[in-house]
């Protein structure tokens, strides 16, 4: 059920012409909250926070999203992408990403964030497509999120898409959001599966009888 819902969301976003359907730009905050997302951390780009502690306080099995917005009062998230808690807790090597849920993620002592492809250049935040001569011709600069640090502290945030040099900015906001794991009721119980199996067996037997 969960994967089916995610497939529908990705297909819908792709039909809107998104360069990467799993990184959402201009995502309405009210829509996100009504979809079950809860903000567990919010802070200005110019302030630091204990990223490891925030993640450690999230229940295992939850979906977690990183997001940004131009201000606390903005009605949309500038960028929003989600994956599993275990993905965000994984440490990556310098300039290395891991692919999860259609997005490329990274986390190390240089920076934490996501990108629409596997090419990042950490100096120390990801500066691909920002005029530093690293992947400037690569598409998707507007879908890159990068915050300084991440093991365990996140310091100043550097970019939200093509909005860069946000290290000391007190207006731009960073978010960590959580969506709890779906109830086990979404998975058929063994007894239900057994009844389904008996029903299918009955259909097969009936067909064989009618052919005879």
Buried (B, 14 or more C-beta within 10 A) or exposed (E): EEEEEBEEBBEEBEEEEBEBBBBBBEBBBEEBEEEEBEBBBBBBBBBBBEBBEBBEEBEEEBBBBBBBBBEEEBEBBBBBBBBBBEBBBBEBEEBEBBEBBBBBBBBBBBBBBBBBBEBBBBEBBBBBBBEEEBBEEBEBBBBBBBBBBBBBBBBBBBBBBEBBEBBEBEBBBBBBBBBEBBEEEEEEEEEEEEEEEEEEEEEEEEEEEEEE
